[in-house]
Amino acid sequence: MMETQREAEAAGEGASGAIAAANVAVVLVTWNRKEDVSRALEAISRQDVDRGMLDVIVTDNASTDGTLEYLRERWKPERVVQNSTARAHEPAFDLENAGTGEQNVGGFRSLTLIRNSENHGGCGGFNTGLGFTWDVLDGAESGARPEFVWLVDDDIDLPRDALRRLLEAARSDDTIGLVGSRTVDLGDRERTIESTVYLDPKTGIMGDEPSAGHRLRASHEQWVSEVGGTRGKRDFRGVRDVDVVSACSLLARWSMVREVGLWDWRYFIYCDDADWCVRFSRAGFRVVLNLDAVVYHTPWHHKLTPARLYYAQRNLVWMLRKAGVGRWIIARRYAHLLRESLKAMVMRRMGHAEIIRRSAHDAAAQVTGKFDDPSAKPEPIVDAMERCGALDRNARVMAICHRVGTRVRFGALRELVREELRRRGMADREPAWMLALRTDMPPPHDSGEEPGVERVLYSPSRRSRLFRQLRLIRRPARVVVVFDNENDLPVLRGGWNLQIDGRSPEVGRLERDGLGVRVRFCGRWLWTGLRCAMDVARLRAPGGRGRYG
């Protein structure tokens, strides 16, 4: 068995010989994750290709955790380049003072660390590395110019054959411009979490399945019938044409990059790689996924934050315009954002409502780059309750539980508050708890009675939810708790909301609410609707300038 394994590894090394004869620029971007990016460099250094033909570039987006010093000590880069610019698409590389006199320990032909003076996001970070490739590596002697550029996230791991598989796919057809990797869960390395991704031009939504009438619909359905699905623990093999591949591990043909251009700098994060894929396709180049090329990555929804939601919504509108979809699709997208924003306000998710509204407004107004997140900062639950008066005598705290998971969360929240109040010597200040429960929720394992908790029962019907307002108006809560930005019961009275994320249940975001807050929001919402209507009427795309976008 051991002999067979060694023979297989030797065969892999031999197979990589021909493929390895390719100059590849490798670009990583990091921000305050020095251990993660170091592990990513280790994964790249283990690739079964000729590492002496890899020029690795790490962009440090103004980290504050000592990333630059850590990587310099651990990896001994040949160059440390300062990039003092406020605009990612206008690099200012200080090459005169870049040499370190050292030789990197990864076995790469070169290792360069670029220190951005500001955080330009994933988009600007990759553009920094791509710009360095364009200005410096592509201007080197002909034997060192890149044939491909490999974009890699900093929070990944890679099998030894990842790059070789990507190169094999790219070399199979000269019309291939981009080759993506199959994404496997970093925590469960047998479960695929992303493979094929297609853009539905009628809805503007990206998904696993091509829409009816899509040029790849028939071949995709045949493939799915053979493997059983697009995700999960299945035997995925081969190369498939797709619309979009992820930049967590993405190989691009450099000659085509020079023709298409670099990333659209306006995005900051999200949809930037999808935009690049659309532009490659519109230029006549194939975008493919090599199912044999694996990248281990954290599922994207584990990293979703309110600010990331803003980028995803705003940038999708721009990407769809650049993809050439019809005017009515952009109008529908704006209408969807406006509806969701208004719904979030009604359901006591004011921060969420404002972020969605801002995404629509800024897409229409062409507000680019980084988002100044207006969301309240997380703070300990008891501190938030004390600040809004929820620990005062006769104050009520109501939690809305419309599914079993949130009911369990309510019990944990109540116990957390009790323990913290006891620890602070404030046990007598526990608030009066109210629990809003949907009547169609399965009963709990126990008797279902929470001692000392006032219940408010409602059914999913609109009539029931509106009728319950009478009781909540007469007996308003000082603060309304909403779990995981999900709620289906409007509560008209109550001056505060406490948003609690299941990933950090010990802290919450405290938001002001009430009539005045909602009236002001509705004024901004109406202005946003007007801006969106004006943008649809003009339908101008955020076209790129020069080589960026």
N, C-alpha and C positions, 0 to 999 in steps of 0.2 A: 504493500500500500504506500509506504514512504517512497519507494523507488518510483512508483507511478506518479506521485505528486511532484517529485523532483524532475522527472521527465517532462511533465506538463509545464512546469515553470521554465525549464530550459527551452521548450518549444515556444513558449510565450516570448522569451528573450530573443530567440531567433527570428520569430515573426516580426518583432518590433524593429529589426535591423533596417529593413528597407523603408519602413514607415518613418523611422526616427530621423531620417535625413531631411529634416525640415526645420528651418529657423522659425521659432515660435516666441513671440512676445507674450508673457503671462502678466495679467494685470489683476491685482487684488486691491480692495478698498477696505479700510477699517476705521473705526471710531470708538475709542475707549474699550477695546476688546483685545488687549495685547496677547493674552493666552490663546484666544481663539485664532487670531491671525497667525500666531506661531505654529499652532497645530496644522493650520491650512498649508503653511510653508513646508512642514514636515511631510504632509500628504503629497505635495508636488515633488518634493525631493525623492520620494519613493517610486515615482513613475518609471515604468519599464521602457523608457525611450532614452535617447542620448541626451542627458541633461546638459551636456556641454554645448547644446544648440538652443538652450532656453535662456532668454533674457527676462528676468523676473522684475516686475515693478510693483512696489507696495505704496499705495497712496494713504498717508495718515491724515485724516480730516480734522486736524487741529485737536487731537486727543488731549485729554487732561490727566490721563492715568499713567503717564510715562511710557507710552507705546514706543515712541521713537528711540528712547534710550534703551528700553528693554530689547527691541529688535536689533539694535546696533550691537549690543553686547552679545546677544545670543547667536546672530547670523552673520556678523562681520561683513556688511555690504561694501561693495567697491565705491558706491556713490551715495551721499546723503544730500539731496537737493532741496533747497528752500524755494517755495512757490508763494511769493507774497503778492497775492491778488485778491480783490474782493469779488471778482467775476470769474467763474470757473472756465468760461469760454475765452478768456483773455489771459492765458498763463504768463507768468513772469519767472521762468526758471533761472535760478542763479547757478550756472554751470561752472563758473570760475572757481568757486570754493567748494565744489561737490566731492572731489576725490578724497578718499579716506586712507589710501595706501594699504588697504587690507584686501584679503581674498575671501570671498564668501565660503561658508562651511557647508552649503547645500549642494555643491557640485555643479552649480549653474554657470553658464558662460559669464553672466553678470547678474548682480543683485543691486537694485537701486531703491532707496527709500526716498519718497517725496513727502515733504512736510508742507501741507497747505496751511496758510495763515488763518483760514476760516473753514468752518464746516460747510462744504458744498454739497452734502448729501451723497447718496449712492451714485446718482447721475453725474454730478460734478466730479466726484471722486474717480469714476471710470473715465470720464472725459479728460481728467488730469493725466491718467496713465496713458490713454490713447493719444493725447496731445504730445506727451513725451515721446511716445513711439514714433509719431509723425515727424516731430522736429529733430529728434536726436538719433534714434535707432535707424529710421528710414534714410537718414543722411549719412550713415556709416558706409564703410567700404562694402562693395556689392556682396561679398560673402557673408555679411552679418545682417543684411536687410531681412525683415521678417516676411515669411510667406503666409503665416497665420498669426492671429492674436487670440489668446485664450483668456476670457473673462471668468473670474472665480470669486465667489463670495467668501467672506472671512469666517463664517460660522458653519463650515462644511467639513466633511471628510470624503476621501476618495479611495476607491480600490486602485491597485497598482496599474491596471490597464486602462484607466479612464481616458487619458490623453491619446493613447494609441488607438482606442476605438473611435474617438472623434476624428483623428487624422485619417483613419481608414475610410470612414464615411465621406469625408471631404475629398479625398483623392479618388473616390469611385466615380465622380462626375464633375467636370470642370465648371458646370453651371451652378453648382451648389455654393451659396454664399455664406450660409449660417448652418451650423450643426449644433443641436441642443442635446442635453443629457436627460435620461430618465431619472426622476427624483424619487428617492427612497427615504423613508422615515429614518432620521438619525437615531431615534430611540428604538426602532424595530426594523432591523435591516433586512427583513424579508418582505416588507409591505411597501408597495409602490404607492406614493401619494400624488404623483402627477406624471402623466405621460403625454398623450396627444392634447393639444389645445387649438381650438378653431375660433374664428371670429364670425359671429352671425351679423351680416351687414344689415339685416332688417330690424334688429333690436339693439345692436351695439354691444351685445354681451359675449364674453369669451367663456367657452365651456369645453368639456371633453368630447362632445359629439358635434360633428358638422351639421348645419341646418339643412332642411329640405332644399334641394336644388344646388347645394354646394358641389363644386367640381370633384371633391374627394369623398362625397357621401357614400357612393356604392362600394368603393374599395375599403372604406372604414368599416362599414357594416359587415363586409365579408371577413375582415380581420377580427372584429369583435366576436363574430360567431365562432371563430376558431379558438381564440384565447379566453373568451368568457367575460371580458370587461376591460376597462381602461385603468383600473386601480386594483389594489389588493395584492394578495399573494398568488401571482400567476407567472407563467413561463413566457416572459416577453423577449422577443428576438427580432432583429432586423432593423431596417431603416424605413421610416415613414415620412411622407410629405405632410406638413402641417402649416398652420398660419402663424403660430407664435411658439417660441421656445424661451425658456427662462435663462437669465444671465447668471444664475448661481453656478453654472458651468456651461459656457457657451463658446464655441470655436467659430471664428470669422475669418474668411479669406481676405487678406490684407489689401490686395489689389482692388477688390470690390468695396472694401471699407473706404478707400480713397475716392472711389467713384460716388458712393452713396452719401458719405459724410459721417461724422461722429454723432454722438447722442444729442438730442435736443436738450440744451442746457436748461430750459425753462422748467423742467419737470421736478427737479430736486430728488424725489424718489417716486417709484410706482409708475407703471405704464411706459417707462422709458425704454425698456427692452422690447416690449410689445410694439411700440412705435418704430423702433429700429427694424424689427421683423417685417412690419407692413411696408416700410420704405424699401427694404431689399426686394420684397415680392413685386412691388410696383415698378422697380427698376429691371425686372425680368430675371432675377436670380432665385434659385430654389432655397427654401427654408425647410430643413429636415430635422427629424428627431432620430437619433440612434438609440434604440432601446437597449443595446448592449453596453452603451456608455452610461455608467451609473454615477450619480452624485448623492451622497448622504446629507440630508438637510433637515432642519427643523420645520415642521408644517407652518405655513405662512400665518394661519389664523392664531397660532400661539403668540405671535409677535404683533398682532393688531392692536393699535391704540387709537384714541380719538383723532390725533393728528394724522396718523397714517390713513385713516378713513378719508380725511379731507383730500390728501394727495391722490388717493385712488379715484375719488369722484371727480375732482377738478381735471386731472390729467386725462381721464377717459374721454371727456368731451373733446379735448384738443386732439387726442389720437384719432377719434372717429372723424373729425373734420379733415384731418390729413389723409385718412384712408379713403376719402371721397364718398362717404355715405350721403344720402339725400338730406335735404333741409328738414323734412318732417321727422327724421330720426333724431336729429339734434334737438328739435323742438320737444319731442317725446321725452328725451333724456332730461332736459331742463324741467319739464312738467313733473317727471318722477321725483326729481330732487326737491322741488318745491312742495309737493304733496308730503313727502317723507319728513321734510323739515317742519311743516305745520303739524303733522301727526305727532312728532316727537315733542313739540311744545305742549300740545293738548295732554299728552301722556306723562307730563312732568319730567321730561328729559331736556331741560333747557340748554345745557351745554351741548348735547348731541344735536339739538335743533339748530343752534347757532353755527356749529361746524358744517352741517349739511347746507345751510343757507349760504355760508361763506364760500363753500366749494362751488355752488352755482354762480354766485356773484362774481367770484374771482375768475372763473372760467370765461364768463361773458366779458368781464372788464380787462382780461389779459393780465391779471396780476400774477407774476411769475415768481419762481424761486421758493424760498423758505417761508413757512407758514408761522405767523405769530399766534400760537395757540391760545385762545382766550379761556380755556377750561380751567376750572378751579384746581389748585394743587392738592394732591392726596395728603391727608393728615390722619392721625389716629382717631378711631371712631369716637371714643369718649371725649376727646378734645373738640371734635366737630360738634357733638351733641351739646357740650357745655357752651360753646361759642354761640350757638343759635338759640339757647334757652330751653333746650329739650330736657334738661335736668332740673328745671325749676318746678316748684310745687304745682301739681295738677296739669303739667304739660303732658301731651300725648305724642307718642311716636308710632306711626302706622307703617307697616311693611306690606307691600303688595305681592301676593304669591299666586301666580296663575298656573303654576305647574309644580309637580312633586319636588323637583330639584330646588326651587326657590323656597318651598316650605321647610325643607331640611336646612337651608341656609339661614332661615329665620331663627330656628332653634339654636344654631351655632352663634348667630349674632347676639341673641339674648344672653347666652351663657358668657360670651366674650365680654359684654358690657358689665354683667354682674361681677365677674372675676376682677375686672379692672377697677370697678368702683370699690370693691372690698379691699383691693390692694392699696387704693388711695385713701381709705378710711371714709368713703362716701357711700356706703351701702344703703343708707336711708334715702338716697337721691335717685334711685332707679325710676325711670319714667313709667308712665302708664302706657302699656303696650296695646296696640290695636293691630289686628291681623285681617287683611282683606283676602278672602279665599274664593276661588271659583268653585261653583257647586258641582261641576263635572270632574273635579280632581279626584283621583283614587284616594280612598281613606288611608291614613298612615297605619303603620304596623301596630301602634299602641291604640289606646282608646280614642285618640284624636282630640282629647281635651288638653289645652295648655292652661294650667292654673294661672289666674290673674290676667288673662289676655282677653280683651274684648274682640269678638268676631264681627266681621262685616262680610256677609255672603252675597255673592252676585253670580249670575249666569252669563254665558258668552253673548247673550242677545243684547242688542243696543238698548232696548227698552229697560232691561234690568240694570244695566250699567248707569243709565241716566237716572233711573228711579233712586238708586243708592246715593245719588248726590244730595238728596234732601237730608238724609241722616248725617252725611259728612259735612254739610254746610252748618247744621245745628251743632255738631260736635267736632269741630275741626282739629286736625293734628298740627302740632307745632312743626314737625318735620315728617316728610314722607320718604320712606326708604325704597329705592328701586335697585333691583339686582341685575347686573350684567346688561344694563341698557335695554331691558325688556320689561314691558308693562302694557296691559290692555285695559286698565281701568283709569279713566280720567278722574282727577280729584280737583275740584274747582277752588277750594279754600286750602290755605296752608302756605306759610311764607317761605318755607325752606324745603329743599330736596337733598337727599343724601344718596349719592350714587356709589354703589359698592361693586367692585369687580371680583369675581371668584378667584382670579389668580393672585389677588392680594387682599384677602378678606379682613385683615386687621386694620385697613385704612379705607377712607372714603373721600369722595369729592363733594363738598358742601356747596350748594347753589342757591341763590336767591330766586324766589318765585313770587307769584301774586299778580294782582290785576295790573298794577303799574308796569311791572316787568313784561307782562304779556302784551300790553298795548304798545310799548316801545318796540318789542320784537316784531309785532305785526306791521309797524311802520317800515322797519328795515326790510321785512319780507316783501311788502308791496313794491318797494323800490327795486329789490332784486328781481322780482317778476318782470318789471319794466325793462331792466337791463338785459335780461335774457331774451325778451321779445325783440328788442332792438338788435341784439347780436344775431338772432336767427334771421331777421330781415336783411342784415348785411352779409351774414354767413362768410365771414373772413377767417381763414385758417391762420394759426400762429406759425407761419412759415419760417424756416430756419434762415440763418445768415451765414454765408461762407461755408466752412466745413462743419459747423455745428448745427445739425438739424435740417 
